Amino acid sequence: MNRFVDTHAHLYDERFDSDRDAVVARAVEAGVEAMVAVGICRASSIQSVALAHRYPAVWASVGIHPNDANLSTLADWDEIVRLSGDPQVVAIGETGLDRHWHRCPFPIQQEWFARHLELGRQRDRAVVIHAREADADILRMLREAFAQHGPIRAVLHSFTGSAPTAAEAIAMGLHVSIAGMVTYPSAQNVRNMAATIPLDRLLIETDCPYLAPQVQRGRRCEPAHVVHTATRLAEIHGVTLEQLSQITTRNAQTLFGFPA
């Protein structure tokens, strides 16, 4: 039996407003037994927690995205801290660092990333890390945290960086999550990197409504589509889809701590 976990879904997004019930139902029908609804600001974090209380298959992550951290206030952070104590919240973030866009000054991104890492430790929750064109910076901050506190409970989400970066992160305790880009014909670099991820540290996600897999390219992505990413990763790792689904589901349960 194939069992999947979509470890990163922006289910609060307005593109799901007209058919969210059907989206979740399609995912469950496709074998997606759990979805992590990920917030990127105060409002979307509140929405994600509400969705986790609404749908039995949905859990929540709460945080402030690095690209918008300069728009957030300490009052917003206080709300994230409050939300992080909700029993349906299994992770902190989406946080991290981004040098692709320049909407938020980098020192502010670093300050907020450190704040999320600390909250994850305090709450004993996984931290969901966005890393875009900032591998060296991410690793530097992770090394500092690892040196002070030991293994880091976190995931590099929708990761497209280098295999050495992934390997060092894994050595510090992290998981690595792969999204639909692994199915794109032009993304051989992502497939090469994904092949190096040990199966016991591998996760799958959609990052929906973004990054639809190749067979759905140009359409809105949704959690049911994680099956296509899992299928490609099974081929890359030379295992069956059932094996890949069982392994990545077990990994997600271990990292996020929701029931088997």
Beta strands, then each sheet from edge to edge (+ up, - down):
strand 1: 4-9
strand 2: 32-38
strand 3: 58-62
strand 4: 89-98
strand 5: 126-132
strand 6: 154-156
strand 7: 175-178
strand 8: 202-204
sheet 1: 1+ 2+ 3+ 4+ 5+ 6+ 7+ 8+
end
